[in-house]
Amino acid sequence: MEQVSLGERELDVMTVLWTAGPGTVAEVKERLPATLAYNTVLTILRNLEAKGLVDHEAEGRLFRYFPVVTQEVVKDSAVSRLVAKFFGGSPVSVVAHLLESDGLNADELRALHAHLNGRLAELEKDDR
């Protein structure tokens, strides 16, 4: 799938569909963290459908919307865009930025270290 670009409200709607499951416009509207008009939610769902991220099934006169991409696909796309736009395409620069910022505490640094060691062990095992 090509790069997926979501605005804040689109991401809110997708998150509702991923966590709560399929829903009508009214059900999605009710579950959103922000108060939006019914027509606004409908427009967002239609835009997401046009992007190929959401589809719907007719239930009488209502449409039940559901995601057709996983949260993981959207997350991967968002991270790829972030790395490309802000870090020159270098994942190492992202990690370096995190390490140099004050945003990580000692426990988080230890967890990151464990992840790095685990990933390195996997790669070294594959090279044998």
C-alpha positions as CSV (number, residue, x, y, z in Angstrom):
1,M,0.0,0.0,0.0
2,E,1.2,3.5,-0.7
3,Q,1.8,6.1,2.0
4,V,-1.3,6.7,4.1
5,S,-1.8,10.3,5.3
6,L,-4.4,11.0,7.9
7,G,-5.5,14.2,9.5
8,E,-6.1,14.4,13.3
9,R,-9.9,13.8,13.0
10,E,-9.5,11.1,10.4
11,L,-7.1,9.3,12.8
12,D,-9.7,9.7,15.6
13,V,-12.3,8.1,13.4
14,M,-10.0,5.2,12.4
15,T,-9.0,4.7,16.0
16,V,-12.7,4.3,16.9
17,L,-13.2,1.8,14.2
18,W,-10.1,-0.2,15.2
19,T,-10.9,-0.3,18.9
20,A,-14.7,-0.4,19.0
21,G,-15.3,-2.2,15.7
22,P,-17.6,-1.3,12.8
23,G,-20.2,1.4,13.4
24,T,-22.8,3.6,11.9
25,V,-22.1,7.4,11.6
26,A,-24.0,8.0,14.8
27,E,-22.1,5.2,16.7
28,V,-18.8,6.5,15.5
29,K,-19.8,10.1,16.4
30,E,-20.8,9.0,19.9
31,R,-17.4,7.3,20.5
32,L,-15.2,10.1,19.3
33,P,-13.1,12.0,21.9
34,A,-14.2,15.3,20.3
35,T,-17.7,16.6,19.7
36,L,-18.3,16.7,16.0
37,A,-21.5,17.2,14.0
38,Y,-23.1,14.2,12.4
39,N,-22.4,15.6,8.9
40,T,-18.8,16.2,9.8
41,V,-18.3,12.5,10.8
42,L,-20.1,11.4,7.7
43,T,-17.8,13.5,5.5
44,I,-14.7,12.1,7.3
45,L,-16.0,8.5,6.8
46,R,-16.6,9.2,3.1
47,N,-13.1,10.7,2.7
48,L,-11.6,7.7,4.4
49,E,-13.6,5.4,2.1
50,A,-12.4,7.4,-0.9
51,K,-8.8,6.9,0.3
52,G,-9.5,3.1,0.5
53,L,-9.1,2.9,4.3
54,V,-12.7,2.3,5.2
55,D,-15.6,0.5,3.5
56,H,-19.3,0.1,4.5
57,E,-22.1,-2.4,4.4
58,A,-25.7,-1.4,4.1
59,E,-28.0,-2.3,7.0
60,G,-31.4,-1.2,5.8
61,R,-31.2,2.6,5.4
62,L,-28.0,2.8,7.5
63,F,-24.4,2.2,6.5
64,R,-22.0,0.4,8.9
65,Y,-18.4,1.5,8.3
66,F,-15.4,-0.7,9.0
67,P,-11.7,-0.3,8.5
68,V,-10.0,-2.2,5.6
69,V,-6.5,-1.4,6.8
70,T,-4.9,-2.3,10.1
71,Q,-3.6,0.1,12.6
72,E,-0.2,-1.4,12.0
73,V,-0.2,-0.4,8.3
74,V,-1.1,3.2,9.2
75,K,1.4,3.3,11.9
76,D,4.2,2.0,9.6
77,S,3.2,4.6,7.0
78,A,3.2,7.4,9.6
79,V,6.6,6.4,10.9
80,S,8.1,6.1,7.4
81,R,6.8,9.6,6.6
82,L,8.2,11.0,9.9
83,V,11.6,9.5,9.3
84,A,11.7,10.7,5.7
85,K,10.5,14.3,6.4
86,F,12.3,15.1,9.6
87,F,15.3,12.7,9.8
88,G,16.5,12.5,6.2
89,G,15.3,8.9,5.8
90,S,17.6,7.7,8.6
91,P,16.1,5.6,11.4
92,V,19.4,5.9,13.2
93,S,18.8,9.7,13.4
94,V,15.4,9.0,15.0
95,V,16.8,6.8,17.7
96,A,19.7,9.3,18.2
97,H,17.1,12.1,18.6
98,L,15.2,10.1,21.2
99,L,18.4,9.3,23.1
100,E,19.5,12.9,23.1
101,S,16.2,14.3,24.2
102,D,15.1,14.4,27.8
103,G,11.9,12.5,26.9
104,L,13.2,9.0,28.0
105,N,13.7,8.0,31.6
106,A,16.1,5.3,32.7
107,D,13.5,2.5,32.5
108,E,12.6,3.5,29.0
109,L,16.3,3.6,28.0
110,R,16.8,0.1,29.4
111,A,13.7,-1.1,27.5
112,L,15.1,0.4,24.3
113,H,18.5,-1.1,25.0
114,A,16.8,-4.5,25.4
115,H,14.9,-4.1,22.1
116,L,18.1,-3.1,20.3
117,N,20.0,-6.1,21.7
118,G,17.2,-8.5,20.8
119,R,17.0,-7.2,17.2
120,L,20.8,-7.3,16.8
121,A,20.8,-10.9,18.1
122,E,18.1,-11.8,15.5
123,L,20.1,-10.2,12.7
124,E,23.3,-11.9,13.7
125,K,21.5,-15.2,13.9
126,D,20.2,-14.7,10.4
127,D,23.7,-13.9,9.0
128,R,25.0,-17.3,10.1
